[in-house]
Amino acid sequence: WARASIDGTVSTPLEIGDAAARVDVHAVDVFDPTRPSGPRFGTVVHALIAHVDLAAGTADVAQMAAVQARMLGASDAERASAAMVVGELLRHPLLARARAAAAAGRVCRREVPLVATIDGVLVDGLADLLWDDGDGWMVVDFKTDVALGHNLAVYTRQVALYLEALRLATGRNGRGALLRA
């Protein structure tokens, strides 16, 4: 749906277009053009983020990376690089805010399925991380693309859709971010 809304094959409600324009993009300083990339690498990173404690240290991340890499058939290079990337992601200020929300007893969830009906079309997705920031929702989507390039507009639209689904379900607005590693 996000790609089709950019291509103009489906219409985009104004509130989703406006929310997409407000999605923040953060880069975690771990970019290495020689690191593994591609769908399997992204899957390993997302599996780690979904399963490792948000306060995990380097050894815990490495241990979980070994498990996830084995289950996903990832190479040693993918495992090691994913562990390094996730270690840096966990140190990002956005994840500190997620940990604070959880510590305060507010909602903090990973891999959350969200559904909304947009102009009669049922659209679903899976938010990587969301939490109650005290004054609204915060939604973070993790990206491991070598370069966001032409996908940036699609990705911000994706996060905006998650925010709209949350607003429709809860009546509360929110903010979104892409966290690129």
N, C-alpha and C positions, 0 to 999 in steps of 0.2 A: 504494500500500500504506500509506504513512504516513497519508494522509487517511482511508482505510478503517479503519485501526487506531484513530484518534481517534473516528470515527463508530461504532465497535463492530461493523462488518461483518466484520472479521477479528480474530482473537485476537492479543494482543500478549504475547510471552514476557516474563517478569518482568525478565530482564536488559536487554531493550531499553527497557522502561519506566523502569527505574532509571537507565540510561545517559542517556536523554532528560532526566531531571530534573537531571542534572549538566552538561548542555551550557551553556557560558557564552555570554552574549549581549553583544557589544560594539558600540557605535555609534561610527562615525567622524564627527567633527564637520564634516560637509560638507552637512548637510541644508539644502535650499533648496526651499520648497514650490512655487516657480515653475519649477524645473528640469524637463527632460523626464522622463517616466516611462513605464511600460508595458513590454510584452514586448520590443519592438525595442531600447529603451534598455538593458534588462537584458542582452540578447544582446550588444550592443556592449561593455558593461562586462565581461562574462564572456569575450568574445573577447580583449579587451585583457589581462586578467589571465592568460589562458591562454598568450598569445604574448609579452608583453613580459618582458624580463629583470627578475627580482625586485629588482635593484639599479639599475634604470633611473632616469634623471633626467627632469626635466620635458620636455626637448626630445625625448628618445627616446620617451616616452609619447605626446607629441603627434604624432610621426611615425607611430607604430603606430596611433594613433587614426584618423588620416587614411586609412590603408590599410584598417583594419577597417570604418570607416564607409562607405567607398566600396563595399566588397564586400557589405555588408549593406543598402545603400540608405538609410543613416541621414542625417538632416538635419545641417546645420552646428551647430545647437544641441545635438543629441544627441552629436555628435562632441566638441564643446568640453566639454560637461558630463561626458561619460564620461572624457575625459582628466583632468579635474580630480579626479573621484572616484577614479580609479585611482591618480593621483599621491598622494592622501591615504592610500589603502589601503596603498600600498607603504611609507609611513612609519609604519604601525601597528606596535607592538611584536610582535604575533604574526608579522608577515611578517619582522621582524628575526630572530626565532627560526627561521623557515624558511630564511632566508639562512645563518644560522649552521650549521644542520644540513647544508645543501648544502656549505658551505665545509669542514665537518669530514668530508665524504665519506659522510655518512649519506643514506639515501633521502629525496628531496624531489621530489614529482611533482605535476603539475596535470592536471585532467580525467581522473581515474582511474576506469575502469569497475569496479564492484564488484557481486558477485552473492552472494546467500545464499538458502538454502532455509529458510523460516520456516513451521513447521507444514504442511509439504508443498507450500508455494507458493514458486515460484521468483521472487525479488524482485531487481530490478537497479536500479542508480542510477549516477550519475557524480559522484564527489567532486571539488569544485573544487580543493582543495589538501590534500595530506597529506604528512607527513614523520615520520621517526624522530626523536623528541625525546630519544633517549638512553635513556630509561626506559620507552618505549612509543610508541604512535602519537599523533600530533596531527592531527585532521581539522578543516578550516575550510571552511565553506560561506558564500559571499558572497550577500547579499540587497540588492536595490535597491528593494524595496517602499517606497512612501511611508510606510506604517505597517504594522508586522508584525501587529498586532491578533490576530484569530482564527487567523491562519496560524502564529503562534508555536509552538503545540503541534505542528502538522504538521511544521514545519521542524526542531524539536528531535528529533522522532521520526525524521526523515529522516537527520540526522547520527548518531543512535544506531544506525540500521540500517547505515550505513557502518562504524561502529566494530565492530558485531557481525560484519559480513562480513570485516573485517580480522582480527578475533580468530579466526574460524573458519579463515581461510586461513593465518594465521601463528602462531597460539597466543599472540599478545601482545595485551594490553589497551591502551586508549588513552583520550584525552580529546578532547572536541569543542567547537567554538565556532561561533557564527554571527557574522559580521562584517557589520553593516548600514551601508550608506553611502547 
